[in-house]
Amino acid sequence: MAGGRGGAHEPPTIGVLAHLFEERVMTMTDRDNQQADQNAAIKDPDEWVTGDEPPTAAQESYLHTLAREANAEIPADLTKAEASKQIDELQAETGRGQ
């Protein structure tokens, strides 16, 4: 192939490399921001505005599942915040939710 490169690929231009670098940085930044958003969304149950309300049906169901697995008793009349703390403790004990 006279005068040609024999099918060799052209090296990427500076513009292409810059674009790829920018995409990678944006992906990393987006991931870091998403992680920060998730961490910010985790609030201490003692600070919940609705923490004194009764537990949700989902909390009660999950608590009973965890308690059964951990062979633990669930205190009666838990608040939503107390149920959340109990779930955290039972998850640690059973290895669930990790």
C-alpha positions in Angstrom: 0.0 0.0 0.0 2.1 2.8 -1.3 1.6 6.1 0.4 -0.8 4.7 2.9 -0.4 3.5 6.4 -1.4 -0.1 5.7 -4.6 0.1 7.7 -2.9 1.5 10.8 -5.2 3.5 13.1 -4.5 7.2 13.5 -3.5 8.2 17.0 -6.3 10.0 18.9 -6.1 13.8 18.7 -5.6 16.0 21.7 -9.3 17.0 21.4 -10.4 13.3 21.6 -8.1 12.6 24.5 -9.3 15.7 26.4 -12.9 14.7 25.8 -12.3 11.2 27.1 -10.5 12.6 30.2 -13.3 15.0 30.8 -15.9 12.1 30.6 -13.9 10.1 33.1 -13.6 12.9 35.5 -17.3 13.7 35.2 -18.1 10.0 35.9 -15.9 10.0 39.0 -17.3 13.3 40.2 -20.9 12.1 39.6 -20.1 8.9 41.6 -18.6 11.0 44.4 -21.5 13.4 44.5 -24.0 10.5 44.5 -22.2 8.9 47.5 -22.2 12.3 49.3 -25.9 12.6 48.6 -26.6 9.2 50.0 -24.6 9.9 53.1 -26.4 13.2 53.6 -29.7 11.4 53.3 -28.8 9.1 56.3 -30.2 10.9 59.3 -30.1 9.9 63.0 -33.5 8.5 63.9 -33.5 10.7 67.0 -33.6 13.7 64.7 -36.6 12.4 62.6 -39.6 14.7 62.7 -41.8 11.6 62.6 -39.7 9.5 64.9 -42.3 9.5 67.7 -44.9 8.0 65.4 -45.7 4.3 65.3 -43.4 2.1 63.1 -44.4 1.7 59.5 -45.8 -1.7 58.4 -42.6 -2.3 56.5 -40.5 -1.7 59.6 -42.8 -4.0 61.7 -42.6 -6.8 59.1 -38.8 -6.5 58.7 -38.3 -6.3 62.5 -40.3 -9.6 62.9 -38.2 -11.3 60.2 -34.9 -10.1 61.8 -36.1 -11.0 65.3 -37.1 -14.5 64.2 -33.6 -15.0 62.6 -31.8 -13.6 65.6 -34.1 -15.4 68.1 -34.8 -12.0 69.7 -37.8 -10.4 71.3 -39.2 -7.1 69.9 -40.3 -4.7 72.6 -43.9 -3.7 72.3 -45.0 -0.1 71.5 -41.8 0.9 69.6 -41.7 4.3 67.9 -40.6 4.6 64.3 -37.2 5.8 65.5 -36.8 3.0 68.0 -37.8 0.5 65.4 -35.1 1.8 63.0 -32.5 1.5 65.7 -33.7 -2.0 66.5 -33.5 -2.9 62.8 -29.9 -1.7 62.7 -29.0 -3.7 65.8 -30.6 -6.9 64.4 -29.1 -6.4 61.0 -25.6 -6.3 62.7 -26.4 -9.4 64.7 -27.8 -11.4 61.7 -25.5 -10.0 59.0 -28.4 -8.9 56.9 -28.5 -5.5 55.2 -24.7 -5.2 55.1 
